[in-house]
C-alpha cells in the first residue's frame, strides 16, 4: 500500500494542493479535507497530481466535491500534471476537460 500525502501551498489568490501516493478509499477523508480547506482559503485551487500513482472512484469523488464547493464560492478548481493511469481515469470520467485550467492560468500555475 502506498501512503497518501497532501501538502498545500497558498499564495495570494491561489492555492496549490500537491497530492502524492494513492487517492483511494483509505485516503478519501484526508484528500477531501485537504481539497475543501484549500477551496475555503483561495479563489483558484490547483491540484497537482504528478506524484499520484493511483486514483479510484473515491478520489474522483473528492475532486468533484471540491470542484462543486469551489463553484459554490465563485472559485475555480483545476487539476494539473496528470499522467499515466491517473490521466486515463480523468479522461474516462471527463474530469480532464472539466478541471483543465484555461491557457492563461496554466502559464501562471
C-alpha positions as CSV (number, residue, x, y, z in Angstrom):
1,X,0.0,0.0,0.0
2,X,1.3,3.4,-1.0
3,X,0.9,6.1,1.6
4,X,-1.1,9.2,0.8
5,X,0.0,12.8,1.4
6,X,-1.5,16.2,0.7
7,X,0.5,19.4,1.1
8,X,-0.9,22.8,0.3
9,X,1.0,25.9,-0.7
10,X,-1.0,29.1,-0.5
11,X,-0.2,32.3,-2.4
12,X,-2.4,35.5,-2.8
13,X,-5.5,34.5,-4.7
14,X,-4.5,30.8,-5.3
15,X,-3.5,27.6,-3.6
16,X,-1.8,24.5,-4.9
17,X,-2.6,21.2,-3.3
18,X,0.2,18.6,-4.0
19,X,-1.1,15.1,-3.7
20,X,1.1,12.0,-3.6
21,X,0.5,8.3,-3.2
22,X,-2.8,6.6,-3.8
23,X,-6.0,8.6,-3.9
24,X,-8.3,5.7,-2.8
25,X,-10.7,4.7,-0.1
26,X,-8.2,4.9,2.8
27,X,-7.2,8.4,1.7
28,X,-10.7,9.7,0.9
29,X,-11.3,11.7,4.1
30,X,-7.8,13.3,4.1
31,X,-7.9,14.1,0.4
32,X,-11.4,15.6,0.6
33,X,-10.5,17.7,3.7
34,X,-7.3,19.0,2.1
35,X,-9.1,20.0,-1.1
36,X,-12.0,21.6,0.8
37,X,-9.6,23.5,3.1
38,X,-7.8,24.9,0.0
39,X,-11.1,25.9,-1.6
40,X,-12.1,27.7,1.5
41,X,-8.9,29.7,1.5
42,X,-8.4,30.6,-2.1
43,X,-10.3,31.6,-5.2
44,X,-8.3,29.4,-7.5
45,X,-7.1,25.9,-6.4
46,X,-4.7,23.9,-8.5
47,X,-4.5,20.2,-7.6
48,X,-1.1,18.8,-8.7
49,X,-1.3,15.0,-9.2
50,X,2.2,14.5,-10.6
51,X,3.1,12.2,-7.7
52,X,-0.2,10.3,-7.6
53,X,0.1,6.7,-8.6
54,X,-3.5,5.6,-8.3
55,X,-6.8,7.3,-8.5
56,X,-10.1,5.4,-7.9
57,X,-13.7,6.5,-7.7
58,X,-13.3,7.8,-4.2
59,X,-10.5,10.1,-5.4
60,X,-12.7,11.2,-8.3
61,X,-15.5,11.9,-5.8
62,X,-13.2,14.1,-3.7
63,X,-12.2,16.1,-6.8
64,X,-15.8,16.6,-7.8
65,X,-16.9,17.5,-4.3
66,X,-14.1,20.1,-4.2
67,X,-15.0,21.4,-7.6
68,X,-18.6,22.0,-6.6
69,X,-17.5,23.6,-3.4
70,X,-15.2,26.0,-5.3
71,X,-18.0,26.8,-7.8
72,X,-20.4,27.5,-4.9
73,X,-17.9,30.1,-3.6
74,X,-17.4,31.6,-7.0
75,X,-13.9,30.0,-7.3
76,X,-12.2,27.5,-9.6
77,X,-10.5,24.2,-9.1
78,X,-8.1,22.8,-11.7
79,X,-6.1,19.5,-11.9
80,X,-2.6,19.6,-13.4
81,X,0.3,17.2,-14.2
82,X,-1.8,14.1,-14.6
83,X,0.0,11.2,-16.4
84,X,-0.4,7.5,-16.9
85,X,-3.3,5.7,-15.2
86,X,-4.3,8.9,-13.3
87,X,-4.7,10.8,-16.6
88,X,-6.6,7.8,-18.0
89,X,-9.1,7.9,-15.2
90,X,-9.5,11.7,-15.5
91,X,-10.1,11.3,-19.3
92,X,-12.5,8.4,-18.8
93,X,-14.6,10.4,-16.4
94,X,-14.5,13.7,-18.3
95,X,-12.7,15.4,-15.5
96,X,-9.7,16.1,-17.7
97,X,-11.8,18.6,-19.6
98,X,-13.9,19.9,-16.7
99,X,-10.9,20.5,-14.5
100,X,-8.4,21.8,-17.1
101,X,-7.1,25.2,-16.5
102,X,-7.5,27.8,-19.2
103,X,-4.3,28.6,-21.1
104,X,-3.6,31.8,-19.3
105,X,-4.0,30.0,-15.9
106,X,-1.6,27.2,-17.0
107,X,1.1,29.7,-17.8
108,X,1.0,31.2,-14.3
109,X,0.4,27.9,-12.4
